[in-house]
Amino acid sequence: MRFDRKYVSYIPLAIFLIGLAIFAYLGIYFRYWADDWCYNADFRNLGFLETLRGYLYNVTYTPSRYSVTILAGLFYPLGVFGLQLLIPISLLLWTWGLVRLFLNLSSLSAYPLSTFHATLLSLVIAYFSIYLAPHLYQSIYWNTGFFTYTFPLILFPWVLTLVTDQNPSKPKLIRIALLSLLAGGFSEASNTVLVSMLALYTVIAFVGSRYKKVWAQKTFAPALVALIFAIIAMALLVFAPTTQLRAERYGEPASLSELIVLLFNFTREFVTLSLKDYQQIIIVVLAGLLGFVLNSKEREINVFKIFGLGLGIFALAALLVAAALAPSAYVEHGTPILRTQIIPRHIMVFAFVTLGWLGGYALRQLYSPNWLQPTATVALLVALAFPIFTIFTASKYIPIYSQRANLWDEREATILSAIENGQDRVEVLAIDGAPVGGIRDFDPLGKKGYWITLCAADYHHIKLRVILP
């Protein structure tokens, strides 16, 4: 039976590796759009340090998200090649960070979790967080959107891994401070989630340390340092000139009473829709089958503790969803735009996968007659048809993204050719954003997207006359 269980475990591992490989492959078609041109124009004309200093005075796009500027600036010298490397590297960092976090939490809680199982759970979470992203293109394959809303999700597990590491040292505290400051500076939505997570853990560790819990005594100081620097990041975001300018557009922010009502309603709606989404229900079932089939009956468990842990995870997920929705509710009196919603989506996927796995593990310990193991194994193999189906669905983006990348490359070649020939003006084609859900491009009508055209012209040092294809 052990051999069978080990053999079966490689099937989902291979499936989710293939799924993430598809998303990594789509990164080949990564190109510059919208705000990317403004960042690039500043990096080229002003240099990295002066562009970063634009946080203090530049209100033309979003330099208030200083971490976005830092990451975009580091990848800028590599050009399009850097963009193509970005997704594979990020997926590796995301999965690796989740694995390390799971192993740390396993050590803290004494819940048995092997490196193999932690890797499998991490792959499932990363894959479905991307697949179920409310706006895949803007959240993953647009440079500014990816850095602003998705990359902080990749750094969160690393911050929490350092915090929960029970080998404290001064160099580690410095790394925690710097990483927390970086992770907190991408966007308001991700920052409130980070601060909420660290604040909750800091309180738990403080209480635990009062009861002489070793893990709490060793992790309280790192948690407090991470929290302090995440709050500093929040202050840097809130008081940036660009943030203040954006806030003025929406008028008076919500009062405390309004904010509580809005957050309650928005969070309830988001969580309820997640619970009603058949795809996320399948994720719970799939994770439950994995938890049952891939674990062995090792020890007696406390049903009430497992149930309480499950309720705690769900409550924490709801709290963090509320934190992700809070900035938009406060400033705009509404829910965030779709590309921002990858943050609460990831939170719910993480919770569903964890709850499913724990439920399957608990059932394995409480009730596992001989007939149930082969039955559950067959059910798992059937359930794996869903991620296989989603992989085929994701692969359908390849021709769409490829076509857009080819159009972009042709246009770029036209611009570069005109520059080489000493022209001061060039005629270029606008690229339709409809196939990918509307991503702003050069605007031939001189309206909403005109500022993008100006940024691109500033970057290339040539005037652009944009026409419809």
C-alpha positions as CSV (number, residue, x, y, z in Angstrom):
1,M,0.0,0.0,0.0
2,R,2.9,2.4,0.7
3,F,4.3,1.8,-2.7
4,D,0.9,2.5,-4.3
5,R,0.4,5.7,-2.3
6,K,3.9,6.9,-3.2
7,Y,3.3,6.0,-6.9
8,V,-0.1,7.8,-7.0
9,S,1.4,10.9,-5.4
10,Y,3.6,11.5,-8.4
11,I,0.6,11.9,-10.7
12,P,-0.8,15.2,-9.2
13,L,2.8,16.4,-8.7
14,A,3.4,16.0,-12.5
15,I,0.1,17.6,-13.4
16,F,0.6,20.7,-11.4
17,L,4.2,21.1,-12.5
18,I,3.0,20.9,-16.1
19,G,0.3,23.5,-15.3
20,L,2.8,26.0,-13.8
21,A,5.1,25.3,-16.8
22,I,2.3,26.5,-19.1
23,F,2.0,29.7,-17.2
24,A,5.8,30.1,-17.2
25,Y,5.8,29.5,-21.0
26,L,3.2,32.2,-21.5
27,G,5.8,34.6,-20.0
28,I,7.7,34.3,-23.3
29,Y,5.0,36.7,-24.7
30,F,5.5,39.2,-21.9
31,R,5.9,42.8,-23.3
32,Y,5.6,46.4,-22.1
33,W,2.2,48.1,-21.8
34,A,0.6,51.1,-20.2
35,D,2.5,52.4,-17.1
36,D,5.5,50.3,-18.1
37,W,6.4,52.9,-20.7
38,C,6.4,55.7,-18.1
39,Y,8.7,53.7,-15.8
40,N,11.0,52.8,-18.7
41,A,11.1,56.4,-19.9
42,D,12.2,57.6,-16.5
43,F,14.7,54.7,-16.0
44,R,16.3,55.6,-19.4
45,N,16.2,59.4,-19.1
46,L,16.7,59.9,-15.4
47,G,18.4,56.7,-14.2
48,F,17.3,54.3,-11.5
49,L,18.1,56.4,-8.4
50,E,16.4,59.6,-9.7
51,T,13.3,57.6,-10.8
52,L,13.1,56.1,-7.3
53,R,13.5,59.6,-5.8
54,G,10.4,60.5,-7.9
55,Y,8.5,59.0,-5.0
56,L,8.8,62.5,-3.5
57,Y,7.5,64.6,-6.3
58,N,6.4,62.6,-9.4
59,V,2.6,62.4,-9.7
60,T,2.3,61.3,-13.3
61,Y,1.7,57.6,-12.7
62,T,2.4,55.4,-9.6
63,P,5.9,56.0,-8.2
64,S,4.3,55.9,-4.7
65,R,4.6,52.1,-4.9
66,Y,8.3,52.3,-4.3
67,S,8.8,48.6,-4.3
68,V,7.3,48.4,-7.9
69,T,9.9,51.0,-8.9
70,I,12.7,49.0,-7.3
71,L,11.8,45.7,-9.0
72,A,10.9,47.3,-12.4
73,G,14.3,49.1,-12.2
74,L,16.2,46.0,-11.5
75,F,14.7,44.1,-14.4
76,Y,14.8,47.1,-16.8
77,P,18.4,46.7,-18.0
78,L,17.5,43.2,-19.3
79,G,14.7,44.6,-21.5
80,V,12.1,42.1,-22.9
81,F,14.4,39.2,-22.0
82,G,14.1,40.3,-18.4
83,L,10.3,40.2,-18.7
84,Q,10.5,36.7,-20.1
85,L,12.6,35.5,-17.2
86,L,10.3,37.2,-14.7
87,I,7.5,34.6,-14.6
88,P,9.6,31.4,-14.4
89,I,11.7,33.0,-11.7
90,S,8.7,34.2,-9.8
91,L,6.9,30.9,-9.9
92,L,10.0,29.2,-8.6
93,L,10.3,31.7,-5.7
94,W,6.6,31.5,-5.0
95,T,6.5,27.7,-4.7
96,W,9.8,27.5,-2.8
97,G,8.6,30.1,-0.3
98,L,5.3,28.3,0.3
99,V,7.2,25.0,0.8
100,R,9.5,26.6,3.4
101,L,6.5,28.2,5.1
102,F,4.6,25.0,5.3
103,L,7.6,23.2,6.8
104,N,8.0,25.9,9.4
105,L,4.3,25.8,10.3
106,S,4.5,22.0,10.6
107,S,7.4,22.4,13.0
108,L,5.6,24.9,15.1
109,S,2.4,23.0,15.3
110,A,3.8,19.4,15.5
111,Y,1.6,18.5,12.5
112,P,3.5,16.0,10.4
113,L,4.2,17.3,6.9
114,S,6.9,15.9,4.6
115,T,8.9,18.1,2.2
116,F,7.2,16.2,-0.7
117,H,3.7,16.9,0.6
118,A,4.6,20.6,1.3
119,T,5.8,20.8,-2.3
120,L,2.7,19.3,-3.7
121,L,0.4,21.6,-1.6
122,S,2.5,24.6,-2.7
123,L,2.2,23.7,-6.4
124,V,-1.6,23.4,-6.0
125,I,-1.9,26.7,-4.3
126,A,0.4,28.6,-6.8
127,Y,-1.3,27.0,-9.8
128,F,-4.9,27.7,-8.8
129,S,-4.1,31.2,-7.6
130,I,-3.0,32.0,-11.1
131,Y,-5.6,30.0,-12.9
132,L,-8.4,31.6,-10.9
133,A,-7.0,35.1,-11.0
134,P,-10.0,37.5,-11.8
135,H,-7.9,39.2,-14.5
136,L,-5.1,36.9,-15.6
137,Y,-3.4,39.2,-18.1
138,Q,-3.3,42.3,-16.0
139,S,-2.3,40.4,-12.8
140,I,0.4,38.2,-14.3
141,Y,1.5,39.3,-17.8
142,W,1.5,43.1,-17.5
143,N,4.7,44.2,-15.8
144,T,3.3,47.0,-13.6
145,G,0.2,45.0,-12.7
146,F,2.3,41.9,-11.8
147,F,4.7,43.8,-9.6
148,T,2.0,45.8,-7.9
149,Y,-0.4,43.0,-7.0
150,T,1.1,39.6,-7.5
151,F,4.7,39.8,-6.6
152,P,4.0,40.7,-3.0
153,L,2.1,37.4,-2.7
154,I,5.4,35.8,-3.7
155,L,7.3,37.6,-0.9
156,F,4.7,37.0,1.8
157,P,5.8,33.4,2.5
158,W,9.4,34.4,2.7
159,V,8.6,37.1,5.3
160,L,6.6,34.6,7.3
161,T,9.2,31.9,6.9
162,L,11.9,34.2,8.4
163,V,9.5,35.2,11.2
164,T,8.7,31.6,12.1
165,D,12.3,30.4,11.9
166,Q,13.2,29.4,15.5
167,N,16.9,30.3,15.0
168,P,17.0,34.1,15.8
169,S,20.0,36.2,15.1
170,K,20.8,39.8,14.4
171,P,21.6,39.3,10.7
172,K,18.2,37.5,10.4
173,L,16.4,40.5,12.0
174,I,18.0,42.8,9.5
175,R,16.9,40.6,6.6
176,I,13.4,40.5,8.1
177,A,13.3,44.3,8.4
178,L,14.4,44.9,4.8
179,L,12.2,42.2,3.3
180,S,9.2,43.4,5.2
181,L,9.8,46.9,4.1
182,L,10.1,45.7,0.5
183,A,7.1,43.4,0.6
184,G,4.9,46.1,2.1
185,G,5.7,48.7,-0.5
186,F,4.0,47.3,-3.6
187,S,0.4,48.3,-3.1
188,E,-2.1,49.4,-0.4
189,A,-4.1,46.2,-0.7
190,S,-1.1,43.9,-0.3
191,N,0.3,46.0,2.5
192,T,-2.9,45.8,4.6
193,V,-2.8,42.0,4.3
194,L,0.8,41.9,5.3
195,V,0.3,44.1,8.3
196,S,-2.8,42.1,9.4
197,M,-0.9,38.8,9.2
198,L,2.1,40.1,11.1
199,A,0.0,41.9,13.7
200,L,-2.1,38.7,14.4
201,Y,1.0,36.5,14.6
202,T,2.8,39.1,16.9
203,V,-0.1,39.1,19.3
204,I,-0.2,35.3,19.3
205,A,3.5,35.0,19.9
206,F,3.4,37.6,22.7
207,V,0.7,35.7,24.5
208,G,2.6,32.4,23.9
209,S,5.8,33.9,25.3
210,R,3.9,34.9,28.5
211,Y,3.1,31.2,28.9
212,K,6.8,30.3,28.3
213,K,6.2,28.7,24.9
214,V,9.6,28.2,23.4
215,W,8.4,28.8,19.8
216,A,6.7,32.0,20.8
217,Q,9.8,33.3,22.7
218,K,12.0,32.7,19.7
219,T,9.7,34.2,17.1
220,F,8.1,37.2,18.9
221,A,11.0,39.5,18.3
222,P,11.3,38.7,14.5
223,A,7.5,39.1,14.2
224,L,7.6,42.5,15.9
225,V,10.4,43.7,13.7
226,A,8.6,42.6,10.6
227,L,5.4,44.3,11.8
228,I,7.1,47.6,12.5
229,F,8.7,47.8,9.1
230,A,5.5,46.7,7.4
231,I,3.8,49.6,9.2
232,I,6.6,51.9,8.0
233,A,5.9,50.7,4.5
234,M,2.2,51.5,5.0
235,A,3.0,55.0,6.1
236,L,5.3,55.5,3.0
237,L,2.4,54.4,0.8
238,V,-0.2,56.5,2.5
239,F,1.7,59.8,2.6
240,A,3.2,59.6,-0.9
241,P,2.2,62.6,-3.1
242,T,0.6,60.2,-5.7
243,T,-1.5,58.5,-3.1
244,Q,-2.8,61.8,-1.9
245,L,-3.6,62.9,-5.4
246,R,-5.5,59.7,-6.1
247,A,-7.4,60.0,-2.9
248,E,-8.6,63.5,-3.8
249,R,-10.2,62.2,-7.0
250,Y,-12.7,60.1,-5.0
251,G,-13.7,62.8,-2.5
252,E,-14.2,62.1,1.2
253,P,-13.1,58.7,2.3
254,A,-15.5,56.4,4.2
255,S,-16.1,57.1,7.9
256,L,-15.3,54.4,10.4
257,S,-18.9,53.3,10.6
258,E,-19.3,53.3,6.8
259,L,-16.0,51.4,6.4
260,I,-17.1,48.7,8.8
261,V,-20.4,48.2,6.9
262,L,-18.7,48.3,3.5
263,L,-16.0,45.8,4.6
264,F,-18.6,43.4,6.1
265,N,-20.7,43.5,3.0
266,F,-17.8,43.2,0.5
267,T,-16.1,40.4,2.5
268,R,-19.3,38.5,2.9
269,E,-20.0,38.8,-0.8
270,F,-16.5,37.7,-1.9
271,V,-16.3,34.8,0.5
272,T,-19.9,33.7,-0.4
273,L,-19.1,33.8,-4.1
274,S,-16.0,31.7,-3.4
275,L,-18.0,29.1,-1.5
276,K,-20.5,29.0,-4.4
277,D,-17.8,28.7,-7.1
278,Y,-17.8,25.1,-8.3
279,Q,-14.1,25.4,-9.3
280,Q,-13.1,26.3,-5.7
281,I,-15.4,23.6,-4.3
282,I,-13.5,21.1,-6.5
283,I,-10.3,22.4,-5.1
284,V,-11.4,21.6,-1.6
285,V,-12.5,18.1,-2.6
286,L,-9.3,17.5,-4.5
287,A,-7.2,18.7,-1.6
288,G,-9.2,16.5,0.7
289,L,-8.6,13.4,-1.4
290,L,-4.9,14.2,-1.5
291,G,-4.9,14.6,2.3
292,F,-6.6,11.2,2.7
293,V,-4.9,9.2,0.0
294,L,-1.3,10.4,0.5
295,N,-1.2,10.2,4.3
296,S,-1.0,7.2,6.5
297,K,-2.8,6.4,9.7
298,E,-0.2,7.4,12.2
299,R,-1.8,8.6,15.4
300,E,-5.0,9.4,17.2
301,I,-6.1,13.0,16.8
302,N,-8.3,15.4,18.8
303,V,-11.4,16.0,16.7
304,F,-12.2,19.3,18.5
305,K,-8.7,20.6,17.9
306,I,-8.8,19.8,14.2
307,F,-12.3,21.4,14.0
308,G,-11.1,24.5,15.8
309,L,-8.1,24.7,13.6
310,G,-10.3,24.5,10.5
311,L,-12.6,27.3,11.9
312,G,-9.5,29.4,12.7
313,I,-8.1,29.0,9.2
314,F,-11.4,30.0,7.7
315,A,-11.8,33.0,10.0
316,L,-8.3,34.1,9.3
317,A,-8.9,33.9,5.5
318,A,-12.1,36.1,5.9
319,L,-10.1,38.6,8.0
320,L,-7.3,38.8,5.4
321,V,-9.8,39.1,2.5
322,A,-11.3,42.1,4.4
323,A,-7.8,43.5,4.8
324,A,-7.3,43.2,1.0
325,L,-10.5,45.0,0.3
326,A,-10.1,47.7,2.9
327,P,-8.1,50.3,0.9
328,S,-10.7,50.4,-1.9
329,A,-13.6,50.4,0.5
330,Y,-12.1,53.3,2.4
331,V,-11.0,55.5,-0.5
332,E,-13.4,54.5,-3.3
333,H,-16.4,53.2,-1.3
334,G,-16.2,50.1,-3.6
335,T,-14.4,46.9,-4.4
336,P,-11.0,46.9,-6.0
337,I,-10.4,46.5,-9.7
338,L,-10.1,42.9,-11.0
339,R,-6.3,42.8,-11.2
340,T,-6.2,43.7,-7.5
341,Q,-8.5,40.8,-6.6
342,I,-5.8,38.2,-7.2
343,I,-4.8,39.0,-3.6
344,P,-8.1,37.9,-1.9
345,R,-8.4,35.1,-4.5
346,H,-5.0,33.7,-3.4
347,I,-6.1,33.9,0.2
348,M,-9.2,31.9,-0.4
349,V,-7.3,29.3,-2.5
350,F,-4.7,28.9,0.2
351,A,-7.5,28.5,2.8
352,F,-9.4,26.0,0.7
353,V,-6.4,23.8,-0.1
354,T,-5.3,23.8,3.5
355,L,-8.8,23.0,4.8
356,G,-9.2,20.3,2.3
357,W,-5.9,18.7,3.1
358,L,-6.6,18.8,6.9
359,G,-10.0,17.4,6.4
360,G,-8.7,14.5,4.4
361,Y,-5.9,13.9,6.9
362,A,-8.4,14.0,9.8
363,L,-10.7,11.5,8.1
364,R,-7.7,9.2,7.4
365,Q,-6.9,9.1,11.2
366,L,-10.5,8.8,12.3
367,Y,-12.0,6.4,9.8
368,S,-10.0,4.5,7.2
369,P,-11.4,1.0,6.6
370,N,-9.6,-1.1,4.0
371,W,-12.1,-0.5,1.3
372,L,-12.0,3.3,1.6
373,Q,-8.3,3.6,0.5
374,P,-8.7,2.2,-3.0
375,T,-12.1,4.0,-3.4
376,A,-10.5,7.3,-2.4
377,T,-7.6,6.7,-4.7
378,V,-9.9,6.1,-7.7
379,A,-11.9,9.2,-6.7
380,L,-8.6,11.2,-6.6
381,L,-7.6,10.1,-10.1
382,V,-11.0,11.1,-11.4
383,A,-10.8,14.5,-9.6
384,L,-7.5,15.1,-11.3
385,A,-9.4,15.4,-14.5
386,F,-10.3,19.0,-13.4
387,P,-6.7,20.4,-13.2
388,I,-6.0,18.6,-16.5
389,F,-8.9,20.4,-18.0
390,T,-7.8,23.7,-16.7
391,I,-4.3,23.1,-18.2
392,F,-5.9,22.7,-21.6
393,T,-7.9,25.8,-21.0
394,A,-4.8,27.8,-20.0
395,S,-3.0,26.6,-23.1
396,K,-5.6,28.3,-25.3
397,Y,-4.1,31.6,-24.3
398,I,-0.9,30.7,-26.2
399,P,-2.1,31.8,-29.7
400,I,-3.7,35.0,-28.3
401,Y,-0.7,36.1,-26.4
402,S,1.6,35.0,-29.2
403,Q,-0.3,37.2,-31.7
404,R,-0.1,40.2,-29.4
405,A,3.6,39.7,-28.9
406,N,4.2,39.5,-32.6
407,L,2.3,42.7,-33.2
408,W,4.3,44.4,-30.5
409,D,7.6,43.1,-31.9
410,E,6.7,44.3,-35.4
411,R,5.8,47.7,-34.1
412,E,9.0,48.0,-32.0
413,A,11.0,47.0,-35.1
414,T,9.3,49.8,-37.1
415,I,10.1,52.4,-34.3
416,L,13.8,51.3,-34.0
417,S,14.2,51.3,-37.8
418,A,12.9,54.9,-38.0
419,I,15.3,55.9,-35.2
420,E,18.2,54.4,-37.1
421,N,17.2,56.2,-40.2
422,G,17.2,59.6,-38.4
423,Q,13.5,60.2,-38.6
424,D,11.9,62.4,-36.0
425,R,8.4,60.9,-36.4
426,V,7.1,57.4,-37.1
427,E,3.7,56.0,-37.8
428,V,2.8,52.9,-35.7
429,L,-0.2,50.7,-35.2
430,A,-2.3,50.6,-32.0
431,I,-2.8,47.1,-30.6
432,D,-6.3,46.1,-29.6
433,G,-6.7,45.3,-25.9
434,A,-10.0,43.4,-26.1
435,P,-8.6,39.9,-26.7
436,V,-6.9,40.1,-23.2
437,G,-9.6,41.9,-21.4
438,G,-8.6,45.5,-22.1
439,I,-5.0,46.5,-21.5
440,R,-4.2,50.1,-22.5
441,D,-2.0,50.7,-25.5
442,F,-1.0,53.6,-27.7
443,D,-4.1,55.6,-28.3
444,P,-4.9,56.8,-31.9
445,L,-7.7,59.1,-30.7
446,G,-5.7,61.1,-28.1
447,K,-8.1,60.3,-25.3
448,K,-7.7,58.0,-22.3
449,G,-4.5,56.3,-23.5
450,Y,-2.8,59.3,-24.8
451,W,-0.5,59.6,-21.8
452,I,0.9,56.1,-22.7
453,T,1.7,57.3,-26.2
454,L,3.6,60.3,-24.7
455,C,5.5,58.0,-22.3
456,A,6.5,55.7,-25.2
457,A,7.5,58.7,-27.3
458,D,9.6,60.0,-24.4
459,Y,11.2,56.6,-24.0
460,H,12.1,56.2,-27.7
461,H,12.9,59.9,-28.3
462,I,10.7,60.0,-31.4
463,K,7.2,61.3,-32.0
464,L,4.6,58.7,-32.6
465,R,1.6,59.0,-34.9
466,V,-0.7,56.2,-33.9
467,I,-3.2,54.7,-36.3
468,L,-5.8,51.9,-36.1
469,P,-4.8,48.6,-37.7
